């Protein structure tokens, strides 16, 4: 059995320019797993409401984090793949997951093991990755997909270790989702968001519930690091549009914390395996500005695992079990 490993992440524009962002954002936002509206409505929203202004705004944001190695996200993911002997493909932009899949097939693999670099399950991330690879692959070889690793010790422990010496209040900021996504991926059809304690009430819905898995990641990290409840908060960032998204919103929490006397803050973003626009620009730059302007005194962001030894150890441990990942 010859097995090929495919790492996937969201992706990045090819350059921090308005033209490159227009191409990238159109591909990203037209994905029905990301904006789950009927095609005519999705097309109108993307092309008439978002693309006229957003590429210029996003280009400025990317310019603030672009490095000599290009996109930090692509750089870290490429380094991980090279170190693990895997292929890397982005859901949008380059390197393309389509080309990465074809590269593995050209190597004569009998099965492709897909490892989306998202610890928690969401239809807009893991769901989209799986659907994309399945479409390219067809029935040519077996496709196996790694289960979400939101509470795997090899992911949790490095996060906990990073927080053990932190004296500040800690904000766990996760990427947000529209609430309708949670309900759409609920296999029971009636558990998610049906009660205030739905995420702590045992249910089959938890296998695909992003909100539950975020809370479980937080619970596991604070338990491993010995952090008491009064020393941390949880919030959700990166909302887009007017739909109701998961709450509380990170930008609102950053403004509110100083009013509670919390003036020193450390932010960690456990929904991201590698640093990217959402951590480096949205949190480390804009988030810091929001917090300090609201009366905060010190702010720092805890880096993602990126291409550290802990990152490799985590992925190596996950890949050891690739033969037992569910086949689709």
Secondary structure, 3 states (H helix, E strand, C coil): CCEEEEEEEEEECCCCCHHHHHHHHHHHHCCCCCCCCCHHHHHHHHHHHHHHHHHHHHHHHHHHHCECCECHHHHHHHHHHHHHCCEEEEEEECCEHHHHHHHHHHCCCCEEEEEECCCCCCHHHHHHHHHHHHHHHCCCCEEEECCCCCCCHHHHHHHHHHHCCCCCEEEEEEECCEHHHHHHCCCCCCCCCCCCCCCCCCCHHHHHCHHHHHHHHHHHHHHHHCCCHHHEEEEEECCCCCCCECCCEHHHHHHHHHHHCCCEEEEECCCCCCCCHHHHCHHHHHHHHHHHHCCCCEEEECCCCCCCHHHHHHHHHHHHCHHHCEEC
